[in-house]
């Protein structure tokens, strides 16, 4: 490596550290002047080269136009910050530049992913022989789990979907809750299972699927539960759903953030019976607080997952003492996402993950208590890290949300839930202290 490259990387670290330190003081949202200044980047493609140090300086000068998601006061969506160890590991893994598809080509990062997968299954108390995929986010994690489901339920009916497609295949009944997340529905559309063909089951007052209203699926069937309603944080009763549908239907769980409740002793009862499912999807860039992007899919039947995902070619080095990561992911070329996950888990340990989840849930409850005490209408039971609050009618609530975002002390988003306009507070960052969670 040249001296110039070494100097550039040190400069990058200094600029990144200064940026993160500045998040403590600045407004969470970028101001209008910072956003307007982005026009300076919108030039014609230069003919001549630009020195790397100047390229970096251009980016750094534009950083005031970022949203302060990595800081302690961003509550707009369920987004974690970057744990120090995970952020540093992300930088190091980028320097390694490993395309983590095959063990024989990238043994370090492939092995780290295997270790991280084992740790995750222990932490979340899922079947230890699950197959796992490190993907971009819960959208793709849902897609991966549902692709394995599609393979399995059609294989039981004697149909090879990967070879023969869906034309002429036995129809699959897909059942979802009325408040299923849109990314789950998008995944069903991508897989050819249809966004509109789903059977929607009514939910209760907190958005939980009503197990008593579930139909008895006949033939190939996939039932999709949810732990962590995007508005309320409520979790479907997975044990009751499994008891209702029996073992013939494939049970998939969208647990983008709610799956992490398994790691926290006081929250784990909310997801009792979750281990009875066949596949699970979650995000590590939510409650595990690794840098973007990092999604995780787990599938009880690892062979069903590899049947849906694996590819082979004469030039690919598939012989290995371990299952190759590319056997379980949609991508052949991808970054070594498991390094960040390994670093976060090694840094926090089991107790640290539990403390993080417990702390954010406690902070959400503090928000709710203070808002109720101030006379505002908290709409949800605060089971996890989500708080829904209304400030009167829809127009007034929207004005409060806009004023809060403009003022900049923290950033919360608006939503409409079960016909009511509300502000949504999502507490998910390792950097949020108890002082920062007081409204």
C-alpha positions, 0 to 999 in steps of 0.5 A, a space after each residue: 500500500 502506498 503512503 498516499 493510500 495510508 494517509 487517505 485511510 487515516 484521514 477517512 477515520 478522522 473525518 468519520 470520528 468527527 462526524 459521529 461526535 458532531 451528532 451529539 450536538 447537531 439537529 437530527 435532520 439536515 437543514 435546508 441549506 445543507 440539502 441545497 448545497 448538494 447541488 455542488 455535487 451534481 456536475 458533469 462527469 469529469 474528464 480528468 481524474 480527481 485526487 482521492 483526498 479531494 473526492 473524500 473532502 467533497 463527500 465530507 463537506 456534504 455530510 451535513 445533509 445526512 439524517 442523524 440516524 447513527 446518533 442517539 435521538 433518531 426515533 423515526 423508524 426502527 433503525 439502529 446505529 452502528 455499534 463501535 465494534 461492528 462499524 470498525 469491523 465493517 471498515 476492515 471487511 471492506 478493506 479485505 474486499 472478500 466476495 463471500 460465496 465459497 469457503 475455499 476462496 474466502 475461508 475467513 469470512 465464510 467461517 465467520 458467517 458460520 460462527 455468527 449463524 451458530 451464535 445467532 441460533 443460540 441467542 434467539 433459541 431457534 433450532 440449531 440445525 437451521 440453514 441461514 442467509 446473510 442478506 440485505 434486509 428483512 425484505 430479502 430475508 422474507 423473500 428467502 424464507 418464502 422461497 424455501 417455503 414455496 419449494 417445500 410445500 410444492 415438493 410435498 405435492 410432487 412439483 419441482 418449482 425451481 425446474 418447472 416454474 409456477 405454470 401448472 403448479 398446484 396452487 399455494 394458499 398464502 395466509 397473512 395478517 391484515 397488518 402484515 408489513 408491505 415488504 412481506 407482500 412485496 416478497 410474495 409478489 416477486 415469488 409469483 405467489 401474488 400480492 392480491 391472492 393472499 388470505 388476510 386474517 383479521 387482527 385485534 386492537 393491537 394489530 396481532 393476527 387473530 389465531 381464532 380467525 385463521 382458516 384451515 388451509 388445505 393443500 400446499 399452504 404458507 401462513 405468515 405470522 409477524 412479531 413486531 408490528 411496525 406501528 405498535 410493536 405487538 407480536 402475533 401469538 405464534 404458538 396459537 397460530 401453529 396449534 391452529 394450523 397444525 404441521 401441514 402448512 409452512 409457518 413463516 415469521 416476519 420478525 424484522 425487529 420483534 425476533 430480537 425479543 427472544 434475547 431479552 428475558 422480560 420480553 421473550 414471553 411475547 414471542 413464546 412458541 416462535 421456535 415452532 415456525 419453519 422460517 424466520 426473517 429479521 434485520 441485524 441493522 435494527 436491534 443488533 445495531 450493525 451498519 447497513 445493510 444486514 438482513 438475516 433469514 433462518 430456515 428449519 429445513 436447510 435443504 429446502 433453503 439450499 434447493 431454492 437458492 443454490 447454483 453451480 457451474 463448472 468454474 465454481 469451487 464448490 468442494 468444501 468441508 463446510 456448506 458454502 454461503 452461496 448455497 443459501 443466499 440469492 446473490 453469488 457476489 456479495 459483501 461479507 455481511 457476517 463479519 459485522 454481525 460476528 463483531 457485534 455479537 462478540 462485542 456485546 455478548 449474550 448479556 449485552 444484547 439482552 441489555 440493549 433490547 431491555 433498555 430500549 423497551 424501557 426507554 419506550 415505556 418512559 416515552 409513553 408514561 411521560 406523554 400520557 402524563 402530559 395529557 396526550 393519547 398513547 394509542 398502543 400497549 407498549 410491548 416492545 420499543 414502539 410508541 404511538 401517540 396522537 395530539 388531537 385530531 389528524 391535522 394537529 398531530 401532523 403539525 406537531 410531527 412537522 414542528 418536532 422534525 424541524 426543531 431537531 432535538 429528535 426526529 419522529 415520523 408520522 403514521 396512520 394506524 387503524 384510521 388514526 393519525 399518530 406520531 410513531 416513536 421507535 427506540 432502537 439505537 445502542 447510542 440512546 441513553 435514558 437522558 436522551 429518551 426523556 421527551 
